[in-house]
Amino acid sequence: MSIPNQKLFKTLKLVLTSDASVKTNHEIANKISKALKTLGCKSLFHPNNFPLLSNLNTNIIHLVVSNPLLKPVTCLDFFNFLNDNIRSLAPPTYKHDLETHITLSLRLFKDRKFRMAKSLLNSVAIYENLSCPVSVAASLVENLCKDSETLSEFFDMLFRVYLEQSMFEEAFQVFDYMKNNNLELDIRSITIAVDTLCKNGKLEKAREFMVVGGFKGLKPNIFIYNALINGFIKFGKFEEVNEILELIDSEGLSKNVATYTLLINKFITEGKIEEAEKVFVEMLERKIEADIHVYTSMISGNCRTGNMKRAFALFDELFEKRIDPNVHTYAALVNGLCKVGQMDAVKILLKEMQCKGIELNQVMFNTLMDGHCKKGEVDEALKLFGVMKKKGIKADVFSYNIIACGLCKLNRTCEAKTILLSMVDKDVKPNQVSFTTLINIHCKEGKIVEAVRVLCDMEKKCLQPNVVTYNALIDGYCKRGKLKEASELKEVMEKKTVMPDVYTYTSLMHGNFIAGNVDGGLKLFQEMVERSLPPNLVTYTMMISSLSKEGRSDEALRLYDEMKMVGLVPDDTLYTTLVGSLHTERHR
């Protein structure tokens, strides 16, 4: 709401200046209160009331918002009216202060207008001009209210407000104040505090608060323990989870379905599907009904390990127990089927989803596109890409990367480049994978200068190149005989603590062999082994072939035997090459 007629203000200023009478704060407050009580804030637009607004000060507003004859909601309307129109008042001498916020918030709270009260307390927490020590705010509240139960509930709300704003220091100042004044904190607030601290990585503080939070004999319940377990799992502190489980048992508390879901997710995260199964069985044996979240976790875990038979057995149990699968359940199954390349089975699941009115979400579209790309069915993935857009689902960076990588594998680099470059027009920020793919495309096209430019652009955007990024460029250099540049780039990545892998060394060795520098390749091979990087089949094959062509059959044969000892199976071509080199050497 705003005051529209600025000319009217100028007139009122003249009237006000000529008015010789001096109105006291109480008189002005009473007149404003009377106007509000009769017609509400609309009455303040009447020309007769404008002079009242022009004389506003802190004391007048306190008198109005604390007037017991006015409803708290009416006072809030007046408060908001002033907020909206303060710049239009002449002169703008008034700003809501801390006492006004606290007074009105407490009145609304007592009137059970909790949402409105909390909104005002949020302002106390976040606005710099209202910033003050908690003790000052507490003193104001104490002066306005003497009922211990109301005080407990009000400070409990203030405690939550500070928590929600991640203002932990202030939140625990409120907690200390309540503890020192024997005010009771709600058990739900203790749960929220533990959960909020855990989400922000303050795990030890959360555990400490769980103990001291119940200072009036409130013992931690299973919900508090669950919040703590969730925090430790989130930050990978699995040993501490076992300690919490022991505490639960020692307190005689029963684990609920949420506890078991967290534990199942923990084991799945660790890749221990057998342990997850044990927890699942234990839950059922204790007659705790498994919900869709538990089943979805178990189905997802089995899909990750490729055990689709078990995943579908669990899926069938849902129908037996009359539990409806949700989009996440289907997404887990679709992801598992895509990984094993069973796209026909995926189509059956998708039809079932459609029959149940479950729409595909962005994650599922990405999963499907990735499944098709891995099978070389990029055109099918592109169709899905189009369908996703038609449904109004915005393609994210993963969508673009999946399509681009799929096109690259089929050497459709021009299309891949177009897809990646179109991201910027669609306001999608490229990530590390996007830049790496683009670098790889430029290298395949022989455009090394462009590839280097993309690498520089990537670093300017504060995206750290990884080993895959560097490998793409090193391979590009090596294939074009630029061994010096390739070797220098290897040194650069090492200085940036990005350690070369077997692919880095294989590319560099290949470059040396193309240049006829077999000894340089052998030196790199030895360095790789010394760094505990086991050569793969490609590395061994390249080494043996190069040594064989140079007539160094003894060294080639030694590597051939070594390769078989580590379980790598050579193909017939390599065996023929090796035999040929031995035959040539004997006839020299």
C-alpha positions as CSV (number, residue, x, y, z in Angstrom):
1,M,0.0,0.0,0.0
2,S,1.4,3.4,-0.9
3,I,0.2,7.0,-0.6
4,P,-0.5,8.2,-4.1
5,N,-0.9,11.9,-4.1
6,Q,2.4,13.7,-3.5
7,K,0.8,17.2,-4.0
8,L,-1.5,16.4,-1.1
9,F,1.6,16.0,1.2
10,K,2.9,19.4,0.3
11,T,-0.5,21.0,1.2
12,L,-0.6,19.0,4.5
13,K,2.9,20.3,5.3
14,L,1.7,23.9,5.1
15,V,-1.3,23.1,7.2
16,L,0.9,21.3,9.7
17,T,3.3,24.2,9.9
18,S,0.6,26.7,10.5
19,D,-1.0,24.6,13.2
20,A,0.1,26.1,16.4
21,S,-1.1,23.4,18.7
22,V,1.4,20.9,19.9
23,K,0.1,17.4,20.2
24,T,1.6,15.1,22.9
25,N,2.7,11.5,22.0
26,H,-0.2,10.1,23.9
27,E,-2.7,12.3,22.1
28,I,-1.3,11.3,18.7
29,A,-1.2,7.6,19.7
30,N,-4.8,7.7,20.9
31,K,-6.0,9.3,17.8
32,I,-4.2,6.8,15.6
33,S,-5.5,3.9,17.7
34,K,-9.0,5.3,17.5
35,A,-8.8,5.6,13.7
36,L,-7.3,2.1,13.4
37,K,-10.0,0.6,15.6
38,T,-12.8,2.2,13.7
39,L,-11.8,1.8,10.0
40,G,-8.4,0.2,10.0
41,C,-5.4,1.4,8.1
42,K,-7.6,2.8,5.3
43,S,-8.6,5.6,7.7
44,L,-5.0,6.8,7.8
45,F,-5.4,8.0,4.2
46,H,-7.9,10.6,5.3
47,P,-6.4,14.1,5.0
48,N,-7.3,14.8,8.6
49,N,-5.0,12.0,9.7
50,F,-1.9,12.9,7.7
51,P,-0.6,15.4,10.2
52,L,-0.6,12.5,12.8
53,L,1.7,10.5,10.6
54,S,4.0,13.4,10.1
55,N,4.7,13.6,13.8
56,L,5.5,9.9,14.3
57,N,8.3,8.9,16.6
58,T,9.4,5.7,18.3
59,N,7.4,6.3,21.5
60,I,4.1,6.9,19.6
61,I,4.5,3.6,17.7
62,H,5.2,1.7,20.9
63,L,2.1,3.1,22.4
64,V,0.0,2.1,19.4
65,V,1.3,-1.5,18.9
66,S,1.1,-2.1,22.7
67,N,-2.5,-0.7,23.0
68,P,-4.6,-3.6,24.5
69,L,-7.7,-2.2,22.9
70,L,-6.3,-2.9,19.4
71,K,-6.2,-6.4,18.1
72,P,-2.6,-7.7,17.4
73,V,-3.5,-8.3,13.7
74,T,-4.6,-4.6,13.4
75,C,-1.3,-3.5,15.0
76,L,0.5,-5.7,12.4
77,D,-1.5,-4.0,9.6
78,F,-0.4,-0.6,10.9
79,F,3.2,-1.8,11.2
80,N,3.2,-3.0,7.6
81,F,1.5,0.2,6.5
82,L,4.3,2.2,7.9
83,N,6.9,-0.1,6.3
84,D,5.3,0.4,2.9
85,N,4.9,4.2,3.2
86,I,7.7,5.4,5.4
87,R,9.5,7.0,2.4
88,S,6.4,9.0,1.5
89,L,6.0,10.5,5.0
90,A,7.2,14.0,5.6
91,P,9.7,14.0,7.2
92,P,10.7,10.3,7.3
93,T,11.8,10.4,10.9
94,Y,10.6,7.0,12.0
95,K,12.0,3.5,11.6
96,H,10.8,0.4,13.3
97,D,13.2,-0.5,16.1
98,L,13.9,-3.7,18.1
99,E,11.4,-3.0,20.8
100,T,8.6,-2.5,18.2
101,H,9.4,-5.9,16.6
102,I,9.6,-7.7,20.0
103,T,6.4,-6.1,21.4
104,L,4.3,-6.8,18.3
105,S,5.8,-10.3,17.9
106,L,5.0,-11.2,21.5
107,R,1.4,-9.9,21.1
108,L,0.8,-12.0,18.0
109,F,2.3,-15.0,19.7
110,K,0.0,-14.7,22.7
111,D,-2.9,-14.3,20.2
112,R,-1.7,-17.7,18.7
113,K,-0.8,-16.0,15.4
114,F,2.4,-18.0,15.4
115,R,3.3,-17.7,11.7
116,M,3.1,-13.9,11.9
117,A,5.0,-13.8,15.1
118,K,7.8,-15.9,13.7
119,S,8.0,-13.7,10.6
120,L,8.7,-10.7,12.8
121,L,11.3,-12.6,14.8
122,N,13.0,-13.5,11.5
123,S,13.4,-9.8,10.9
124,V,15.1,-9.4,14.3
125,A,17.5,-12.2,13.3
126,I,18.4,-11.1,9.8
127,Y,18.2,-7.3,9.7
128,E,21.5,-5.6,10.6
129,N,19.7,-2.5,12.0
130,L,18.0,-4.7,14.6
131,S,21.1,-6.7,15.5
132,C,21.7,-6.9,19.2
133,P,23.0,-9.3,21.9
134,V,20.5,-12.0,22.8
135,S,20.5,-10.7,26.3
136,V,19.1,-7.4,25.2
137,A,16.2,-9.0,23.3
138,A,15.6,-11.3,26.2
139,S,15.4,-8.4,28.6
140,L,12.7,-6.7,26.4
141,V,10.7,-9.9,26.3
142,E,11.0,-10.3,30.1
143,N,9.6,-6.7,30.6
144,L,6.6,-7.5,28.4
145,C,5.7,-11.0,29.7
146,K,5.9,-12.7,33.1
147,D,4.2,-16.0,32.4
148,S,6.9,-18.7,32.4
149,E,5.0,-21.0,30.0
150,T,4.5,-18.3,27.4
151,L,8.2,-17.3,27.9
152,S,9.3,-20.9,27.3
153,E,7.3,-21.2,24.1
154,F,8.3,-17.7,22.8
155,F,12.0,-18.3,23.4
156,D,11.7,-21.8,21.9
157,M,10.4,-20.1,18.7
158,L,13.3,-17.6,18.8
159,F,15.7,-20.5,19.2
160,R,14.3,-22.1,16.1
161,V,14.4,-18.8,14.2
162,Y,18.2,-18.5,14.8
163,L,18.7,-22.1,13.9
164,E,16.9,-21.7,10.6
165,Q,19.2,-18.8,9.7
166,S,22.2,-20.9,10.7
167,M,23.0,-18.3,13.4
168,F,24.2,-21.0,15.8
169,E,26.0,-18.7,18.2
170,E,22.8,-16.7,18.8
171,A,20.7,-19.9,19.0
172,F,22.8,-21.3,21.7
173,Q,22.8,-18.0,23.6
174,V,19.0,-18.3,23.7
175,F,19.4,-21.9,24.8
176,D,21.8,-20.9,27.6
177,Y,19.4,-18.1,28.7
178,M,16.5,-20.6,28.9
179,K,18.6,-23.1,30.8
180,N,19.8,-20.4,33.3
181,N,16.2,-19.2,33.8
182,N,14.7,-22.7,34.1
183,L,12.6,-22.3,30.9
184,E,11.8,-25.5,29.0
185,L,12.9,-26.2,25.4
186,D,10.5,-28.3,23.4
187,I,11.8,-31.8,22.4
188,R,11.0,-31.0,18.8
189,S,13.4,-28.0,19.0
190,I,16.1,-30.3,20.3
191,T,15.5,-32.6,17.3
192,I,15.6,-29.6,14.9
193,A,18.8,-28.3,16.5
194,V,20.6,-31.7,16.2
195,D,19.4,-32.1,12.6
196,T,20.4,-28.5,11.6
197,L,23.8,-28.9,13.2
198,C,24.4,-32.2,11.4
199,K,23.4,-30.8,8.0
200,N,25.9,-28.0,8.5
201,G,28.7,-30.5,9.4
202,K,28.8,-29.5,13.1
203,L,28.5,-33.2,14.2
204,E,30.3,-33.0,17.5
205,K,28.3,-29.9,18.5
206,A,25.1,-31.8,17.6
207,R,26.2,-34.8,19.7
208,E,27.0,-32.5,22.6
209,F,23.7,-30.7,22.3
210,M,21.8,-34.0,22.2
211,V,23.1,-34.7,25.7
212,V,22.7,-31.2,27.3
213,G,19.5,-30.3,25.4
214,G,17.3,-32.2,27.7
215,F,18.3,-30.2,30.8
216,K,14.8,-30.6,32.4
217,G,14.9,-34.4,32.2
218,L,14.0,-34.7,28.5
219,K,15.8,-37.7,27.1
220,P,16.7,-37.9,23.5
221,N,14.1,-39.8,21.4
222,I,14.6,-42.0,18.4
223,F,14.0,-39.0,16.1
224,I,17.0,-37.1,17.6
225,Y,19.2,-40.2,17.3
226,N,18.1,-40.6,13.7
227,A,19.1,-37.0,12.9
228,L,22.5,-37.7,14.4
229,I,22.9,-41.0,12.5
230,N,21.9,-39.2,9.2
231,G,24.6,-36.5,9.8
232,F,27.4,-39.0,10.5
233,I,26.4,-41.0,7.4
234,K,26.3,-37.9,5.2
235,F,29.8,-37.0,6.1
236,G,31.1,-40.5,5.9
237,K,31.8,-41.0,9.6
238,F,30.6,-44.6,9.8
239,E,32.4,-45.6,13.0
240,E,30.4,-42.9,14.9
241,V,27.2,-44.4,13.6
242,N,28.0,-47.7,15.5
243,E,28.5,-45.7,18.7
244,I,25.1,-44.0,18.2
245,L,23.4,-47.4,17.7
246,E,25.0,-48.6,21.0
247,L,23.5,-45.6,22.7
248,I,20.1,-46.3,21.3
249,D,20.3,-49.9,22.6
250,S,21.6,-48.8,26.0
251,E,18.7,-46.3,26.4
252,G,16.2,-49.1,25.6
253,L,14.9,-47.3,22.5
254,S,13.4,-49.1,19.6
255,K,14.7,-48.4,16.1
256,N,11.9,-47.2,13.7
257,V,11.6,-47.5,10.0
258,A,13.6,-44.3,9.5
259,T,16.5,-45.7,11.5
260,Y,16.6,-48.9,9.4
261,T,16.3,-46.8,6.2
262,L,19.3,-44.8,7.2
263,L,21.3,-47.9,8.0
264,I,20.4,-49.6,4.8
265,N,21.5,-46.5,2.9
266,K,24.7,-46.4,4.8
267,F,25.7,-49.9,3.8
268,I,24.6,-49.3,0.2
269,T,26.8,-46.2,0.1
270,E,29.7,-48.4,1.3
271,G,28.9,-51.0,-1.3
272,K,28.0,-53.6,1.3
273,I,24.7,-54.9,-0.1
274,E,24.9,-58.1,2.0
275,E,25.0,-56.0,5.2
276,A,22.0,-53.9,3.9
277,E,20.1,-57.2,3.3
278,K,20.8,-58.2,6.9
279,V,19.4,-54.9,8.2
280,F,16.4,-55.3,6.0
281,V,15.7,-58.8,7.3
282,E,16.2,-57.7,10.9
283,M,13.6,-54.9,10.4
284,L,11.0,-57.4,9.0
285,E,11.7,-59.9,11.8
286,R,11.0,-57.1,14.4
287,K,7.6,-56.6,12.7
288,I,8.5,-53.1,11.5
289,E,6.6,-52.4,8.3
290,A,8.9,-51.6,5.4
291,D,7.7,-48.5,3.5
292,I,8.3,-47.4,-0.1
293,H,11.5,-45.6,1.0
294,V,13.1,-48.8,2.4
295,Y,12.1,-50.8,-0.6
296,T,13.4,-48.2,-3.0
297,S,16.7,-48.1,-1.2
298,M,17.0,-51.9,-1.3
299,I,16.0,-52.0,-5.0
300,S,18.5,-49.2,-5.8
301,G,21.3,-51.0,-3.9
302,N,20.8,-54.2,-5.8
303,C,20.5,-52.4,-9.1
304,R,23.9,-50.8,-8.4
305,T,25.5,-54.2,-8.0
306,G,23.8,-55.5,-11.1
307,N,21.6,-58.0,-9.2
308,M,18.5,-57.2,-11.2
309,K,16.9,-60.5,-10.2
310,R,16.8,-59.5,-6.5
311,A,15.8,-56.0,-7.4
312,F,12.7,-57.2,-9.3
313,A,11.9,-59.7,-6.5
314,L,11.7,-56.8,-4.1
315,F,9.7,-54.8,-6.7
316,D,7.2,-57.7,-6.8
317,E,6.9,-57.6,-3.0
318,L,5.6,-54.1,-3.2
319,F,2.5,-55.3,-5.1
320,E,2.0,-58.2,-2.6
321,K,2.1,-55.7,0.3
322,R,-0.1,-53.1,-1.7
323,I,2.7,-50.5,-1.6
324,D,2.6,-48.2,-4.6
325,P,6.1,-47.7,-6.2
326,N,7.0,-44.1,-6.9
327,V,9.0,-42.4,-9.5
328,H,12.2,-43.0,-7.5
329,T,11.5,-46.8,-7.4
330,Y,11.1,-46.9,-11.1
331,A,14.1,-44.7,-11.6
332,A,16.3,-47.2,-9.7
333,L,15.1,-50.1,-11.9
334,V,15.4,-48.1,-15.1
335,N,19.0,-47.2,-14.1
336,G,19.9,-50.8,-13.3
337,L,18.4,-52.0,-16.6
338,C,20.2,-49.3,-18.6
339,K,23.5,-50.3,-17.0
340,V,23.1,-53.9,-18.2
341,G,21.8,-52.8,-21.6
342,Q,18.3,-54.2,-21.3
343,M,16.5,-51.4,-23.1
344,D,13.6,-53.6,-24.1
345,A,12.8,-54.3,-20.4
346,V,13.1,-50.5,-19.8
347,K,10.3,-49.9,-22.4
348,I,8.0,-52.3,-20.5
349,L,8.7,-50.4,-17.3
350,L,8.0,-47.1,-18.9
351,K,4.6,-48.2,-20.2
352,E,3.7,-49.4,-16.7
353,M,4.7,-46.0,-15.3
354,Q,2.5,-44.3,-17.9
355,C,-0.5,-46.5,-17.0
356,K,0.0,-45.4,-13.4
357,G,0.2,-41.8,-14.3
358,I,3.8,-41.5,-13.1
359,E,5.6,-38.9,-15.3
360,L,9.3,-39.2,-16.2
361,N,11.4,-36.6,-14.4
362,Q,14.7,-35.1,-15.5
363,V,16.8,-37.7,-13.8
364,M,15.0,-40.5,-15.6
365,F,15.3,-38.9,-18.9
366,N,19.1,-38.6,-18.3
367,T,19.3,-42.2,-17.3
368,L,17.4,-43.3,-20.4
369,M,19.5,-41.2,-22.7
370,D,22.7,-42.5,-21.1
371,G,21.5,-46.1,-21.5
372,H,20.8,-45.6,-25.2
373,C,24.2,-43.8,-25.7
374,K,26.0,-46.7,-24.1
375,K,24.5,-49.0,-26.6
376,G,25.4,-46.7,-29.5
377,E,21.8,-45.7,-30.0
378,V,22.4,-42.0,-29.9
379,D,19.5,-41.2,-32.3
380,E,17.1,-42.8,-29.7
381,A,18.7,-40.6,-27.1
382,L,18.3,-37.5,-29.2
383,K,14.6,-38.3,-29.6
384,L,14.3,-38.5,-25.8
385,F,16.2,-35.2,-25.6
386,G,13.5,-33.6,-27.8
387,V,10.6,-35.2,-25.9
388,M,12.0,-33.9,-22.6
389,K,12.0,-30.3,-24.0
390,K,8.4,-30.7,-25.3
391,K,7.3,-31.8,-21.8
392,G,8.7,-28.5,-20.5
393,I,11.6,-30.3,-18.6
394,K,14.7,-28.2,-18.9
395,A,17.8,-30.2,-20.0
396,D,20.6,-29.8,-17.4
397,V,24.3,-30.0,-17.9
398,F,24.2,-33.8,-17.5
399,S,21.7,-34.1,-20.3
400,Y,24.0,-32.2,-22.7
401,N,27.1,-34.1,-21.6
402,I,25.4,-37.5,-22.1
403,I,24.3,-36.6,-25.7
404,A,27.7,-35.0,-26.5
405,C,29.7,-38.0,-25.2
406,G,27.4,-40.4,-27.0
407,L,27.9,-38.5,-30.3
408,C,31.7,-38.4,-29.8
409,K,31.9,-42.2,-29.4
410,L,30.3,-42.5,-32.9
411,N,32.8,-39.9,-34.2
412,R,29.9,-37.5,-34.8
413,T,32.1,-34.7,-33.4
414,C,30.5,-31.8,-35.3
415,E,27.0,-32.6,-33.8
416,A,28.6,-33.1,-30.4
417,K,30.3,-29.7,-30.6
418,T,27.0,-28.1,-31.6
419,I,25.2,-29.6,-28.6
420,L,27.9,-28.4,-26.2
421,L,28.0,-24.9,-27.6
422,S,24.2,-24.6,-27.5
423,M,24.3,-25.0,-23.7
424,V,25.3,-21.4,-23.3
425,D,22.3,-20.1,-25.3
426,K,20.1,-22.2,-23.0
427,D,21.6,-20.7,-19.9
428,V,23.1,-24.0,-18.8
429,K,26.6,-23.7,-17.3
430,P,29.1,-26.1,-18.7
431,N,30.9,-28.2,-16.1
432,Q,34.2,-30.1,-16.0
433,V,32.9,-32.9,-18.2
434,S,31.6,-30.4,-20.8
435,F,34.9,-28.7,-21.2
436,T,36.8,-32.0,-21.3
437,T,34.6,-33.3,-24.0
438,L,35.0,-30.2,-26.0
439,I,38.8,-30.4,-25.6
440,N,38.7,-34.0,-26.8
441,I,36.7,-33.0,-29.9
442,H,39.1,-30.3,-30.9
443,C,42.0,-32.8,-30.4
444,K,40.3,-35.4,-32.6
445,E,39.8,-32.7,-35.3
446,G,43.5,-31.7,-35.0
447,K,42.6,-28.3,-33.7
448,I,45.2,-28.2,-30.8
449,V,45.2,-24.4,-30.5
450,E,41.4,-24.5,-30.0
451,A,41.8,-27.2,-27.4
452,V,44.3,-25.2,-25.4
453,R,42.0,-22.2,-25.6
454,V,39.2,-24.2,-24.1
455,L,41.5,-25.4,-21.3
456,C,42.4,-21.8,-20.5
457,D,38.7,-20.8,-20.6
458,M,37.9,-23.6,-18.3
459,E,40.5,-22.5,-15.7
460,K,39.2,-18.9,-16.0
461,K,35.8,-20.1,-14.9
462,C,37.4,-21.7,-11.8
463,L,36.9,-25.2,-13.1
464,Q,39.9,-27.4,-12.2
465,P,40.9,-29.7,-15.1
466,N,41.2,-33.3,-13.9
467,V,43.4,-36.1,-15.2
468,V,40.9,-36.9,-18.0
469,T,41.0,-33.3,-19.2
470,Y,44.8,-33.3,-19.3
471,N,44.9,-36.8,-20.9
472,A,42.7,-35.6,-23.8
473,L,45.2,-32.8,-24.6
474,I,48.3,-34.9,-24.1
475,D,46.9,-37.5,-26.4
476,G,46.2,-34.8,-29.0
477,Y,49.8,-33.5,-28.8
478,C,51.3,-37.0,-29.0
479,K,49.3,-38.0,-32.1
480,R,50.6,-34.9,-33.9
481,G,54.2,-35.4,-32.9
482,K,54.3,-32.6,-30.3
483,L,56.1,-34.6,-27.7
484,K,57.7,-31.6,-26.1
485,E,54.3,-29.9,-25.5
486,A,52.9,-33.2,-24.2
487,S,55.7,-33.7,-21.7
488,E,55.5,-30.1,-20.5
489,L,51.7,-30.5,-19.9
490,K,52.4,-33.6,-17.8
491,E,54.7,-31.5,-15.7
492,V,52.1,-28.8,-15.4
493,M,49.4,-31.2,-14.2
494,E,51.8,-32.7,-11.6
495,K,52.6,-29.2,-10.3
496,K,48.8,-28.8,-9.8
497,T,48.7,-32.1,-7.9
498,V,46.8,-33.8,-10.7
499,M,48.6,-37.2,-10.8
500,P,49.1,-38.9,-14.2
501,D,47.4,-42.3,-14.7
502,V,48.0,-45.2,-16.9
503,Y,46.3,-43.5,-19.8
504,T,48.6,-40.5,-19.5
505,Y,51.7,-42.7,-19.7
506,T,50.2,-44.8,-22.5
507,S,49.6,-41.7,-24.6
508,L,53.1,-40.4,-24.0
509,M,54.7,-43.8,-24.8
510,H,52.7,-44.1,-28.0
511,G,54.0,-40.6,-29.0
512,N,57.5,-41.7,-28.4
513,F,57.1,-44.9,-30.4
514,I,55.6,-43.0,-33.3
515,A,58.7,-40.8,-33.3
516,G,60.9,-43.9,-33.2
517,N,62.1,-43.3,-29.7
518,V,61.6,-46.7,-28.2
519,D,64.0,-46.1,-25.3
520,G,62.0,-43.0,-24.3
521,G,58.9,-45.2,-24.3
522,L,60.6,-47.8,-22.1
523,K,61.7,-45.0,-19.7
524,L,58.1,-43.9,-19.3
525,F,57.0,-47.5,-18.8
526,Q,59.5,-48.0,-16.0
527,E,58.4,-44.7,-14.4
528,M,54.8,-45.8,-14.5
529,V,55.6,-49.1,-12.8
530,E,57.7,-47.3,-10.1
531,R,54.6,-45.1,-9.4
532,S,52.6,-48.3,-8.7
533,L,50.5,-47.8,-11.8
534,P,49.8,-51.2,-13.3
535,P,50.0,-51.3,-17.1
536,N,46.8,-52.4,-18.9
537,L,46.4,-54.5,-22.0
538,V,46.8,-51.6,-24.3
539,T,50.0,-50.5,-22.7
540,Y,51.5,-54.0,-22.8
541,T,50.4,-54.6,-26.4
542,M,51.9,-51.3,-27.5
543,M,55.2,-52.0,-25.7
544,I,55.5,-55.5,-27.0
545,S,54.7,-54.5,-30.6
546,S,57.2,-51.6,-30.6
547,L,60.0,-53.8,-29.1
548,S,59.2,-56.6,-31.6
549,K,59.4,-54.2,-34.6
550,E,62.8,-53.0,-33.3
551,G,64.0,-56.6,-33.2
552,R,64.3,-56.5,-29.4
553,S,62.6,-59.9,-29.0
554,D,64.0,-60.8,-25.6
555,E,62.6,-57.7,-24.0
556,A,59.3,-58.2,-25.8
557,L,59.1,-61.8,-24.7
558,R,59.7,-60.9,-21.1
559,L,56.9,-58.4,-21.2
560,Y,54.6,-60.9,-22.9
561,D,55.2,-63.4,-20.0
562,E,54.7,-60.7,-17.5
563,M,51.4,-59.7,-19.0
564,K,50.1,-63.2,-18.9
565,M,51.2,-63.6,-15.2
566,V,49.1,-60.6,-14.2
567,G,46.0,-62.1,-15.9
568,L,45.9,-60.0,-19.1
569,V,45.0,-62.1,-22.2
570,P,46.9,-61.1,-25.4
571,D,45.1,-61.3,-28.7
572,D,46.2,-63.4,-31.7
573,T,47.7,-60.4,-33.5
574,L,50.1,-59.7,-30.7
575,Y,51.2,-63.3,-30.6
576,T,51.8,-63.3,-34.3
577,T,53.8,-60.1,-34.1
578,L,56.0,-61.6,-31.3
579,V,56.5,-64.9,-33.2
580,G,57.4,-62.9,-36.3
581,S,60.1,-60.9,-34.5
582,L,61.6,-64.1,-33.1
583,H,61.7,-65.7,-36.6
584,T,63.3,-62.6,-38.1
585,E,66.0,-62.5,-35.3
586,R,66.9,-66.1,-35.9
587,H,67.5,-65.6,-39.6
588,R,69.7,-62.5,-39.3
